[in-house]
Amino acid sequence: MKHMPTEIPSFDPVLSGGVPLGSLILLPGEPGGGNMEFVYSSVLHHAQRKKNGQQDNQDRIRHPEEIVYITFTKLASAIRREIELSFRADDEVFDGAVRFIDLSKIYFDASVVPREWYSKTDIVETLRSRHREPESLLAELTNQLGTITEGSLIVLDSLTEIATQATTENEWHQFISFLRGLQRVSKHWNTTYYLLISNSILEPRRMAEIKDCCDAVINFEWEETGGRRRQRVMFIEKFRIVMPSLEEHDFVKFAVRITADGGFEVSNIRMVI
C-alpha cells in the first residue's frame, strides 16, 4: 500500500509513513483545537520540500504531484500570510509550490453581501451579474477538481461553508452525493483530501452522514486536564485500512502542541479515554 506523508514528523511514523493514497480525510475541530494548524503545518512542510527539490518518491511513499488549497470565503493571500507569520516561514515558500483556488466570488454572489465587499469588478459587470443566475458552488468546485493533477494533495477550507448552504433536503442530498462521489473517485486519482469542518454547527445526524462519506475522521478538541488548564487533543475516530494497526499499538488519542518553530506536533503517548 502506498502512503502520502502528512510531513508532520511526529505523526507520520504512527501511520507507517503517511496516509493511504486516495484518502478523504475529515478534520472536525473546536475553535482553536488544532485542525487548522494541522493543515497549515502539512501544507507548509510539503511546500518547503517541493521548493527544495526533495521529491524523492519511494516504492511505498509518494509525495503530492500538486499541492492545492481551495478556499470558499477567505482570501488566498490572507491564508498564505497567516501561515507564513504563524510558523516563521519564508514569504516566498508557496511560490510555485502551492496553487490557491479562490471560489469566494461564487459563494458571496448567492448571499446578501454587497459585491464591493468581495469583488473589484466595475459597475457594468455588476449590473450584468444581477441578471444572471448564481453559479453553483458545488458545480464550480467539481470543475476545478477536474483540473488538478492526479496524485495531489487538496485542501477544502472549509466544508462548513458548503454544508450550511444546503438548507433544503434536496440540496443536502446533492451535497452528500458530491462527497460520496469524491470519496469514490479519489481512489482512481490517488489524490488525498483534507476536509476542514467546524464542530457543533451541524446537527448530529448531518455530521454523521458527512463522516460516513469519508475514509478517515480525525477530531481536534480541547480537554480539561485539571487545575483549570486545558490540553489540545487529537482523536482518531476512524481510519479505514490503518485503524486496526493504530488500535493494536494503542495509537488512537494524542496530546497536541503547536509552536512557531515546529508547527503542529503530537505526542505518541496514548491518552486515557
N, C-alpha and C positions, 0 to 999 in steps of 0.2 A: 504494500500500500504506500502510495506517495503522500508526502506531507508538505504543507506550506508553512514555514516558520511564522510565528507572530512577531519575531525579532525582539521579544521580551525575554532577556537571558534567564530570568528566574522562573519562567513559566514553560518555555519550550521543552526543557528536559522532562517535565512531567508528562508531556504529550508525545514523547518519543521523537522529538524534533519539530513538532508543529501540528497544525490541524489537518485532517484529511482533505485532500484536494476536492474542490466542489462542495464545500460545506456552506450551508446557510446558517449563520450564527446570530442568534438574537441576544442582544445585550441590554436587558432591562436594568434601570438604575434609579435609585433615590437621588434627590438633589445633592450633588457633591459626593455621591457614593463611589465614584471612580470609573464608571463605564466610559465617560468621555475621555478621561485621561488614558485609559487602556487603549482606545482607538488612536488618540493623538500620539502616544508613545510608539505604537506599532507602525503607524504611517511614517512618522519621523525617522525611525530606525531603518525602515525599508528604503526611504528616500536617501538617507546617508549612504547606505550600502550601494544603491544604484549610482549615486553621484561619484562614489569612489571606484566604480567599475567592478565591484565584488559580486558578480552574478555567477558564481561557481556552483551551478546546479549539479547535484549528485544523483545517483540512481534513485534514491529514496526521498531526497529533499529537492523541492522545486521552488525557486523564488518567483515572485509575480512578474509576468511579462509587462503589465502596466499596473500602475497604482492610480486609482480613480476615486475622487472624493466628490459625491453628489450631494448638493445642498438644496433645500426647498424654501427656506426663509432667510438664511444667513448669507451675508456677503462672503464670497470666497476669499477675498483679501483679508477680511476680519478673522476668519478661521486660521488662515495661514499665519497672520500676525500673532494671534493668540498662542499658537503652538511655538512659534519662534521665541516669544517672550517668556512663556511658561517654562521652557526647557533649555533656555540659553543656546538656541540653535543659530547657526549662520543664516542670515537673512536671504541667502541665495540657495539654500539647501533644496528647495522644492522646484527650482527652475529646471525644466527638462526631465524631472523625476516624477512629479505628481501632476495629474491632469484634474483640474477642478471643473465641474459642470454645475452651473447655477440655474436652477429651474424656478427661482423665486418670482419671476415675472408672471409665469402661468399661475402659480399659487395665488398671488395677490390680485391678478386680474379677475378672479372669481370672488373677490372679497369686497368689502366696503372701503378698503384703504385707498386714499387718493393716489392716483397714478404718479404724481410728482414726488411722492414719498419713496418710490422704489424704481422709478424709470426716468431716464433723461430724454425720452422721445419728445419731438416737437408737437405743437398744437394740432397740426394736420394729422399726424399719426394717432394722436389721442382721440380725435373725432372719428377717425375711421374705425378704431378699435371698438368704439361704443356700438357700432352697427354689426359687429361680428360676434358669432357665438364663442363663448370662452373655450379655450383649448382644454382638453382633458389632461390632467397632470399624470395619470397612470399611463395614458397613451403615449405621451411625450417621453416619460421615463422608459417605457418599453422600447421606443425608438432609439433612445440614447444608449441603452444597454446593448443593443444590436451593433453598435459601432465600436465596441470595446474588444480588444484582442483576447482570444481565449487564453486561459491560464493566468488571469489577472486577479488582483485584489481590489474589491469595490466596497466603498463605504456609503451607506444611505443615512444621511443626517437630516432629519430623523424620521423614523416610521410613524411617530406620533402625529406629525402634520398631515400625513395621508389618511391615517386611521380615523382621526377626528373629523375629517371631511365626509366620511361615509355615514350620513345621517339617516338614510333610508335602508331598508332591508336589501333592496336590490343593489344599492351602492356598496353595502357591506359584502354582499355575495361576490361582486366584481373584485373587490379588494382581496378577499380571501382566495378567489380563483387565481388572481395575479400571483400571490405568494406561493400557492401550490405549483403553478406553472414554473415560477422561478426556481423553486426547490428541485423540480424535475430537470430543467434544462441546465442547471448549474453543474450537474454530473457530466453532461455532454461537453460543456465548455471548460470543465476543470477549473472553474472560477470560484473563488472564495468571497463571501459577502459578510460584512459586519452590518447588522441592522440595529441601530440605536433606537431605543424607545424609553419613554418615561414610565415609571411605576405609578400606580394609583390614579391614573387618569381615565383609563378604560374600565368598564365593568368587568368583573372576574370572568364571566362567560366569554366575552370577546377576547380578553387576553389569553384565555386557554385555547381558543381557536387559532390565534396567531402562533402560540408556542407549538401547537400541533403541526404547523406547516414547516417548522424549522428543524434542522438536524441537531442543533445544539442550543441550549438556553443557559447563559451564564449570568447570574444575578449579582448586582453590586448594591450593597446596602450598608447601613450603619448598625452597629451592635453595641449595646451597653456592656461595659467592662468593669463597672464598679467605680466608686469614688467620683461619680458624676462625669466620668470620661467615656468617650465613645471611640470605637475602632471600626475602620472600614473593613469589610469582609467581602470576599468573592466566593460565591457559592455556585457550583456546577449542578444545575437541576437535571439536565440530561445532556448526553453527548453520544449520538449514535456511533457505533463501532468501537469507540475508545472507552466508553463508560465502564465496562467490566474490568478493564485494566486499572482504571482510576480507583475503583472501589476495592480492588484486590490489594492495592498499595496504600489504601486509606487516604487517597488524594481527592477530596471532594470539596472541602471548605478551607479557604486560605485567608490569612491576615493580609491586609493590603497597605502599602506605604507609597506615597507619592513625593518625589523630591525633584528639585530643579535640575540636578545633575544626572540622576539615574532614571528619571521619569517614573513610570508605573512599575512597581515591584511587588512580588508576592512572596510569602513565606511558605515553604513546603512542609510546614508543621500542621497536622490536622487539628482543627478546632473542635471542641466538644459540641456536638449537635444535640 
